[in-house]
Amino acid sequence: MDKFEIRPGTPGDQEEMARIDLECFPEEPWSVEMFRHDLEDNPFALYILAEDPEAPEGEKIMGYVGVYLIAGEGHITNVAVRPKYRREGLGNVLLRILEQHCRLAEITSMTLEVRPSNDTAIRLYERNGFKTEGRRKKYYENNGEDALIMWKVLDPQK
């Protein structure tokens, strides 16, 4: 990963984002329509994308993070990095930039759900200050797996 650009998600990104979601979460990927709705019609949704400007069309997005900004809280909906760009710190970069956007929007805390079996994601979130605060029983429809609920309170002084 030599260089990349960060930009907000925009209408037109939904097809590539859905392909990445399928690569990252084949058991329950988001559909093109779900991303289209968020990018075009959901005033509470924000997506931050990392893009390789030298990659061919349709393969430019390296990863993305999505959040719903509601009532002073940021509910992270997606964190996805294409497999070929993993273990290079891109997830950390995306989460830090998302946190900056949340602070600017006067968000006081961020939350997300993650599979207890997803050790890599849990470590990423813990490195970024998230703590496990609860569990949603049988959250994931495809196999009935629980979800860990992780939270991070944003210090207004930073």
C-alpha positions as CSV (number, residue, x, y, z in Angstrom):
1,M,0.0,0.0,0.0
2,D,2.1,2.9,-1.3
3,K,-0.5,5.7,-1.5
4,F,-4.2,6.2,-1.2
5,E,-6.7,8.9,-1.1
6,I,-9.5,9.3,1.5
7,R,-12.9,10.6,0.3
8,P,-16.5,10.4,1.3
9,G,-18.7,7.8,-0.3
10,T,-20.9,9.1,-3.0
11,P,-23.8,7.9,-5.1
12,G,-22.2,5.6,-7.7
13,D,-20.0,3.8,-5.2
14,Q,-22.6,1.3,-4.2
15,E,-21.7,-1.5,-6.7
16,E,-18.0,-1.6,-5.8
17,M,-18.8,-1.3,-2.1
18,A,-21.2,-4.3,-2.4
19,R,-18.5,-6.3,-4.1
20,I,-16.1,-5.5,-1.3
21,D,-18.7,-6.4,1.3
22,L,-19.2,-9.8,-0.4
23,E,-15.4,-10.4,-0.4
24,C,-15.2,-9.5,3.3
25,F,-18.5,-10.9,4.6
26,P,-19.6,-13.6,2.3
27,E,-22.0,-15.0,4.9
28,E,-24.1,-11.8,5.1
29,P,-23.0,-9.1,2.7
30,W,-24.9,-5.9,2.2
31,S,-26.6,-5.6,-1.2
32,V,-26.1,-2.9,-3.8
33,E,-29.6,-1.6,-2.9
34,M,-28.6,-1.2,0.8
35,F,-25.6,0.8,-0.1
36,R,-27.5,2.8,-2.7
37,H,-30.1,3.7,-0.1
38,D,-27.5,4.9,2.4
39,L,-25.5,6.9,-0.2
40,E,-28.5,8.5,-1.9
41,D,-31.4,8.7,0.6
42,N,-30.2,8.3,4.2
43,P,-29.3,11.7,5.7
44,F,-27.8,10.0,8.8
45,A,-25.3,7.8,6.9
46,L,-21.7,8.7,6.3
47,Y,-19.1,6.5,4.5
48,I,-15.4,7.2,4.3
49,L,-13.5,5.4,1.6
50,A,-9.8,4.7,1.0
51,E,-9.1,4.7,-2.7
52,D,-6.1,3.7,-4.8
53,P,-5.9,6.3,-7.6
54,E,-3.8,4.1,-9.8
55,A,-6.1,1.0,-9.6
56,P,-8.4,0.2,-12.6
57,E,-12.0,1.3,-12.5
58,G,-14.1,-1.0,-10.4
59,E,-11.1,-1.8,-8.2
60,K,-10.2,1.6,-6.8
61,I,-11.8,1.3,-3.4
62,M,-9.4,-0.4,-1.0
63,G,-11.8,-0.2,2.0
64,Y,-14.5,1.8,3.7
65,V,-16.1,2.5,7.0
66,G,-19.8,3.5,7.4
67,V,-21.6,5.1,10.3
68,Y,-25.1,6.4,11.1
69,L,-25.0,9.7,13.0
70,I,-28.1,9.7,15.2
71,A,-28.9,11.5,18.5
72,G,-25.3,12.3,19.4
73,E,-24.1,8.7,18.7
74,G,-22.2,7.2,15.9
75,H,-23.4,3.6,15.1
76,I,-20.7,2.0,12.9
77,T,-22.4,-0.1,10.3
78,N,-19.5,-1.4,8.3
79,V,-15.7,-1.7,8.4
80,A,-14.4,-3.5,5.3
81,V,-10.9,-3.7,3.8
82,R,-10.3,-5.7,0.7
83,P,-8.2,-8.8,1.6
84,K,-5.2,-7.7,-0.5
85,Y,-4.9,-4.5,1.5
86,R,-5.2,-6.0,5.0
87,R,-2.5,-5.9,7.7
88,E,-1.2,-2.6,6.4
89,G,-3.0,-0.3,8.9
90,L,-5.8,0.8,6.6
91,G,-8.5,-0.2,9.0
92,N,-6.9,1.9,11.7
93,V,-6.6,4.9,9.3
94,L,-10.3,4.6,8.4
95,L,-11.4,4.4,12.0
96,R,-9.3,7.4,13.0
97,I,-10.7,9.5,10.2
98,L,-14.2,8.4,11.0
99,E,-13.7,9.4,14.6
100,Q,-12.5,12.9,13.5
101,H,-15.7,13.3,11.4
102,C,-17.8,12.2,14.4
103,R,-16.1,14.7,16.7
104,L,-16.8,17.5,14.1
105,A,-20.5,16.4,14.1
106,E,-20.5,16.6,17.9
107,I,-20.9,12.9,18.3
108,T,-20.2,11.9,21.9
109,S,-19.8,8.1,21.5
110,M,-19.4,5.4,18.9
111,T,-20.8,1.9,18.9
112,L,-20.7,-1.3,16.7
113,E,-21.6,-4.9,16.7
114,V,-19.0,-7.6,15.9
115,R,-19.0,-11.4,15.8
116,P,-17.2,-12.9,18.9
117,S,-15.4,-15.2,16.4
118,N,-13.9,-12.2,14.5
119,D,-10.7,-11.9,16.6
120,T,-9.0,-9.7,14.0
121,A,-11.8,-7.1,14.0
122,I,-12.1,-7.2,17.8
123,R,-8.3,-6.5,18.1
124,L,-8.7,-3.6,15.6
125,Y,-11.5,-2.1,17.6
126,E,-9.8,-2.5,21.0
127,R,-6.6,-0.9,19.6
128,N,-8.8,2.1,18.6
129,G,-10.3,2.4,22.1
130,F,-13.5,0.4,21.9
131,K,-14.6,-1.8,24.8
132,T,-17.0,-4.7,24.9
133,E,-20.1,-3.5,26.9
134,G,-22.7,-6.2,26.0
135,R,-23.9,-8.9,23.8
136,R,-26.8,-9.3,21.4
137,K,-28.1,-12.9,21.4
138,K,-28.5,-14.6,18.0
139,Y,-27.8,-11.3,16.2
140,Y,-26.5,-12.8,13.0
141,E,-29.2,-14.4,10.9
142,N,-27.2,-16.8,8.9
143,N,-25.9,-18.8,11.8
144,G,-27.5,-17.4,15.0
145,E,-24.2,-16.2,16.3
146,D,-24.3,-13.6,19.0
147,A,-22.8,-10.1,18.5
148,L,-20.5,-8.3,20.9
149,I,-21.6,-4.7,21.5
150,M,-18.5,-2.4,21.6
151,W,-18.5,1.3,22.6
152,K,-16.1,4.1,22.6
153,V,-16.8,7.4,24.5
154,L,-15.3,10.3,22.6
155,D,-13.3,12.7,24.8
156,P,-14.5,16.2,23.8
157,Q,-11.0,17.6,24.6
158,K,-9.3,15.8,21.7
